[in-house]
Amino acid sequence: MPTRLHLIRASHLHPVIQYMQTLSMPVESLLEEAELSLALLVEPNQLILEKKVWRFLELAAEFNNMPHLATSLTEQSHLSQYGGFTEHLLKADNLYQALQFLIQEINLHHNNNYFWIQESEECIWICRPQHPYIKDNQWQVEQHVMSLLCMLIEFYAGEGWLPKKIKLQDNKAVGIERSRFFKNTEIKLGQPYSAIAIDHILLKDRSLISQFPKPSSLDYIPDSFVQGFKLLLKQNYFGQSWLAENIATALETSVRTLKRKLHSQGTSLRKVFDEVRFQQACDLIEQDVHDYDVLAEKLSYTHANNFVRAFKRWSGITPREYIRLRNIELLKKNEAW
């Protein structure tokens, strides 16, 4: 089982799905085969397991017999369509700032990928490493990321920019000639990392982005397995009913391995469930949801009394006492103002 959960925001799939729908592709059945669903992807900041995103693209490529599908889908979209992080990339003063923001803040959008800049006498390379765990559909990943990088560079370099050289990890790169960026590019296959050559002149301005704010609506996607797991639970990635067997299947592991993983990080499945449910209950109360029946229903308890007992176990006090203390605290704050 991976040492962390590799997560990506649902917004990353939205433009891809929109374009697939214009091609009359069976999006819902392909998502289902990849163990995803349209309902799960409605909220842009919903976190999903990244491996399933690439599995979805691989299935779509097989369905259409288009090994270059990821390139075609990506290049039909605009960078701003991929969510708050990519939209923010387009607000830098220059290309160097945008690349620095990408390198420094990538885990606002995705907690696995990372990039670096490598300089040579003839050009500057923006590089990304091999994917640590995706094997079968590596080519779909590489196409998509490289096309997105080219779109970012083009945004700052001007329409018509083309890379003179690229390096690809894939040994075959089937259909790469279908990309509008790579038709006349010198391509090196089977490399230890992917990279795109950028002319020195495009990065002549090296002003830093130390004061460049991150998108206010986005929190970093954690690298911690436990924190990532809690976020998936909180966002109902596994549905409302938290059955250990279903969760383990969704994570492509066994219940025993999942429990062992959590134990190695100082917690347990029961403890994680309790912490997330308590946080969800507090969040609902903060939204002025005080009816016990409503709270119980939203937290998947069959009866309000079961919810009250659980809340007292979590916090040491009843929900009524918690609400009373919260109201006192709010009153004190209002009086201070």
Number of C-alpha atoms within 10 A of each C-alpha: 11 11 10 17 24 22 26 24 25 23 22 22 18 19 20 20 18 13 16 16 13 8 11 8 15 12 18 15 14 19 20 12 14 18 14 21 15 15 8 17 19 12 14 16 19 19 24 22 19 18 18 18 20 21 23 23 25 23 16 21 17 12 13 11 10 15 21 20 22 24 25 21 19 22 18 11 16 15 22 15 16 22 20 21 27 23 14 18 22 17 12 16 15 20 24 21 22 23 22 21 21 21 17 14 17 19 21 21 26 22 22 18 18 16 17 15 15 12 12 9 6 10 17 19 21 20 19 22 15 17 15 9 10 15 11 10 16 17 22 22 20 22 24 20 17 23 21 20 18 20 21 20 24 17 17 17 18 9 10 9 15 20 19 16 17 20 20 23 21 20 11 11 19 12 14 18 13 13 17 15 21 18 13 13 13 12 16 16 15 13 14 13 16 23 25 22 22 23 14 15 10 16 17 11 13 12 13 14 16 9 6 14 9 16 14 8 9 14 12 13 22 20 17 15 17 21 15 19 19 17 18 20 20 19 17 15 20 19 14 14 13 14 11 17 14 15 19 17 12 16 17 11 14 17 18 11 12 20 16 15 20 17 12 10 11 10 14 17 16 10 13 17 15 16 14 17 21 19 14 17 21 18 12 16 17 12 9 10 13 15 12 17 16 15 22 18 13 13 17 14 18 11 14 16 13 12 23 20 14 18 20 15 13 16 11 12 13 17 23 13 12 17 16 12 12 14 12 12 12 12 12 11 10 9 8 7 6
